[in-house]
Amino acid sequence: MARDMKVPRARADSDGWCHSLEIRNMLDWVPLVFVTFKVLAFGTGMFFAIKWHHDREQKGKEMETRAVLLATGKVAAVFLLSLLVLGLFTFFLCRRLGLDLTLP
């Protein structure tokens, strides 16, 4: 070893070095803190999502079936149109790149 290299010691010395075991013990708490935060954040989000849907259901009783079917039809039409555009774009891109598109 070179003489001017700093080597960590068992306790923090005057240069501020700490023993690696102390750092490992401190890092053992990191997953606990992050998992706890994640559970609290997702739990709060799920609570408010369920509450929002419940409140919306209470208010939305007067929403007609026809309006729901019309909205569903619009979403389906947009999905099919985007699927067609994506398929055509992929086909023309493959032809432009010279890929073999024949079926076996």
C-alpha positions in Angstrom: 0.0 0.0 0.0 1.1 3.5 -0.6 1.9 5.5 2.5 -0.3 8.5 1.6 -3.5 6.3 1.1 -6.1 6.7 3.8 -7.3 3.4 5.3 -10.6 3.3 7.2 -10.2 2.5 10.9 -12.5 0.8 13.4 -13.7 4.2 14.8 -14.0 7.6 13.2 -10.6 9.2 13.4 -9.5 12.8 13.0 -9.9 12.6 9.2 -13.6 11.6 9.5 -13.3 8.0 8.4 -15.9 5.6 9.8 -15.8 1.8 10.0 -17.7 0.2 7.1 -19.8 -1.8 9.6 -21.3 1.4 10.9 -22.2 2.4 7.4 -23.8 -1.0 6.7 -25.8 -0.8 9.9 -27.1 2.6 8.8 -27.9 1.4 5.3 -30.0 -1.4 6.8 -32.6 1.3 7.8 -32.9 2.7 4.2 -35.2 0.0 2.9 -37.4 0.2 6.0 -37.9 3.9 5.5 -38.5 3.7 1.8 -41.0 0.8 2.1 -42.8 2.5 4.9 -43.1 5.7 2.8 -44.2 3.7 -0.2 -46.9 1.9 1.8 -48.2 5.1 3.3 -48.2 6.9 -0.1 -49.9 4.1 -1.9 -52.4 3.5 0.9 -53.3 7.2 1.0 -53.7 7.2 -2.8 -55.9 4.1 -2.8 -58.1 5.5 0.0 -58.8 8.7 -1.9 -59.3 6.9 -5.2 -61.9 4.6 -3.6 -63.5 7.5 -1.8 -63.6 9.6 -5.1 -65.2 6.7 -7.0 -67.7 6.1 -4.2 -68.7 9.8 -4.1 -68.9 9.9 -7.9 -71.1 6.9 -8.0 -73.5 8.6 -5.5 -73.7 11.7 -7.7 -73.6 9.9 -11.1 -76.8 7.9 -10.6 -78.6 10.2 -13.0 -76.0 9.6 -15.8 -77.8 8.0 -18.7 -76.8 4.7 -20.3 -76.9 6.3 -23.7 -74.2 8.8 -22.7 -72.0 6.0 -21.4 -72.5 4.0 -24.7 -71.7 7.1 -26.8 -68.5 7.7 -24.8 -67.5 4.1 -25.1 -68.1 4.2 -28.8 -65.9 7.2 -29.2 -63.1 5.6 -27.2 -63.3 2.4 -29.3 -63.3 4.4 -32.6 -60.2 6.4 -31.5 -58.5 3.2 -30.5 -59.2 1.5 -33.8 -58.2 4.5 -35.8 -54.9 4.8 -33.9 -54.3 1.1 -34.4 -54.9 1.4 -38.1 -52.5 4.4 -38.4 -49.8 2.6 -36.3 -50.2 -0.5 -38.5 -49.9 1.4 -41.7 -46.9 3.4 -40.4 -45.2 0.2 -39.4 -45.9 -1.4 -42.8 -44.5 1.5 -44.8 -41.5 1.9 -42.5 -40.7 -1.8 -43.0 -41.1 -1.5 -46.8 -38.9 1.6 -46.8 -36.2 -0.2 -44.9 -36.3 -3.1 -47.3 -37.6 -5.8 -44.9 -39.1 -8.9 -46.4 -42.8 -8.8 -45.6 -43.9 -11.9 -47.6 -45.8 -14.6 -45.7 -44.3 -18.1 -45.7 
